[in-house]
Amino acid sequence: GFASLRLVGGGSRCDGRVEIFQNGTWGRVLDDQWDMQEASVVCRQLRCGEAGTAYNPPKPERGTGPVGLRGVQCAGHEGNLAFCNTSLLESAPAA
């Protein structure tokens, strides 16, 4: 499931790079179109209030490790990132 999110590498639990926990491991959320809509949903899900900034670091600064989610597209009103449209994992077999 998509129950667990966290923000890492920031100054507080409500600041940093988004990671999602699924299948027993934390993975990065990568998105070339990440903006305030997605940031707002993450902040709402983590009970962090309103989003102040949507970070979109250049590719070399996106960290390492498994990718848990990519291509997230939210309208901005969702209560959970799982309710947004997302692309499948790169490692998931194509249907």
Kinemage of the C-alpha trace (Angstrom):
@kinemage 1
@onewidth
@group {chain A} dominant
@subgroup {mainchain}
@vectorlist {calphas} color= white
{ca gly a 1} P 0.000 0.000 0.000
{ca phe a 2} L 0.862 3.664 -0.133
{ca ala a 3} L 0.300 4.353 3.545
{ca ser a 4} L 3.729 5.634 4.516
{ca leu a 5} L 5.526 8.730 3.293
{ca arg a 6} L 8.451 10.577 4.764
{ca leu a 7} L 10.575 13.594 3.928
{ca val a 8} L 14.344 13.135 4.226
{ca gly a 9} L 17.366 15.403 4.085
{ca gly a 10} L 15.528 18.548 5.143
{ca gly a 11} L 15.567 20.691 8.254
{ca ser a 12} L 12.489 19.080 9.822
{ca arg a 13} L 10.054 16.194 9.346
{ca cys a 14} L 8.064 18.511 7.066
{ca asp a 15} L 10.997 19.411 4.834
{ca gly a 16} L 13.038 17.359 2.401
{ca arg a 17} L 12.888 14.804 -0.383
{ca val a 18} L 9.792 12.601 -0.548
{ca glu a 19} L 10.183 8.867 0.005
{ca ile a 20} L 7.464 6.216 0.029
{ca phe a 21} L 7.450 2.921 1.938
{ca gln a 22} L 6.199 -0.108 0.054
{ca asn a 23} L 7.095 -3.783 -0.172
{ca gly a 24} L 9.216 -3.460 2.959
{ca thr a 25} L 11.550 -0.759 1.699
{ca trp a 26} L 11.772 3.027 1.379
{ca gly a 27} L 12.045 4.344 -2.165
{ca arg a 28} L 12.480 7.757 -3.720
{ca val a 29} L 9.645 9.569 -5.447
{ca leu a 30} L 10.970 10.892 -8.745
{ca asp a 31} L 9.049 13.287 -10.912
{ca asp a 32} L 10.199 15.736 -13.564
{ca gln a 33} L 6.915 17.618 -13.225
{ca trp a 34} L 6.779 17.818 -9.405
{ca asp a 35} L 5.089 21.052 -8.359
{ca met a 36} L 2.922 22.614 -5.674
{ca gln a 37} L -0.014 20.298 -6.376
{ca glu a 38} L 2.009 17.228 -5.430
{ca ala a 39} L 3.781 19.032 -2.586
{ca ser a 40} L 0.404 20.108 -1.167
{ca val a 41} L -0.835 16.512 -1.109
{ca val a 42} L 2.337 15.282 0.620
{ca cys a 43} L 2.134 18.034 3.233
{ca arg a 44} L -1.546 17.280 3.854
{ca gln a 45} L -0.841 13.551 4.181
{ca leu a 46} L 1.987 14.207 6.663
{ca arg a 47} L -0.134 16.764 8.548
{ca cys a 48} L 2.441 19.467 7.866
{ca gly a 49} L 0.004 22.225 6.918
{ca glu a 50} L 0.270 24.105 3.656
{ca ala a 51} L 3.157 23.411 1.291
{ca gly a 52} L 5.599 26.305 1.090
{ca thr a 53} L 7.946 25.080 -1.641
{ca ala a 54} L 8.032 22.284 -4.200
{ca tyr a 55} L 11.621 21.128 -4.612
{ca asn a 56} L 12.681 19.860 -8.008
{ca pro a 57} L 16.409 19.146 -7.772
{ca pro a 58} L 18.494 18.442 -10.865
{ca lys a 59} L 18.992 14.771 -11.644
{ca pro a 60} L 22.444 14.416 -10.002
{ca glu a 61} L 21.018 15.681 -6.689
{ca arg a 62} L 18.033 13.352 -6.490
{ca gly a 63} L 19.775 10.865 -4.244
{ca thr a 64} L 20.434 7.194 -4.699
{ca gly a 65} L 18.655 4.003 -3.861
{ca pro a 66} L 15.482 2.381 -5.075
{ca val a 67} L 12.807 4.381 -6.839
{ca gly a 68} L 9.427 3.751 -5.235
{ca leu a 69} L 7.269 5.966 -7.375
{ca arg a 70} L 7.610 8.188 -10.404
{ca gly a 71} L 5.442 10.331 -12.652
{ca val a 72} L 3.102 11.509 -9.902
{ca gln a 73} L 0.325 13.835 -11.064
{ca cys a 74} L -2.003 15.289 -8.444
{ca ala a 75} L -4.849 17.783 -8.774
{ca gly a 76} L -3.813 19.186 -5.395
{ca his a 77} L -6.916 18.317 -3.357
{ca glu a 78} L -6.168 14.630 -2.711
{ca gly a 79} L -5.698 13.548 0.887
{ca asn a 80} L -3.109 10.924 0.050
{ca leu a 81} L -0.447 10.569 -2.645
{ca ala a 82} L -1.936 7.153 -3.454
{ca phe a 83} L -5.033 8.896 -4.830
{ca cys a 84} L -2.993 10.765 -7.445
{ca asn a 85} L -2.220 9.371 -10.893
{ca thr a 86} L 1.163 7.671 -10.856
{ca ser a 87} L 3.353 5.731 -13.231
{ca leu a 88} L 4.354 2.227 -12.253
{ca leu a 89} L 7.710 1.357 -10.834
{ca glu a 90} L 10.503 0.988 -13.348
{ca ser a 91} L 11.166 -2.459 -11.934
{ca ala a 92} L 7.539 -3.559 -12.286
{ca pro a 93} L 6.898 -5.788 -15.296
{ca ala a 94} L 4.896 -4.162 -18.069
{ca ala a 95} L 1.346 -5.463 -18.246
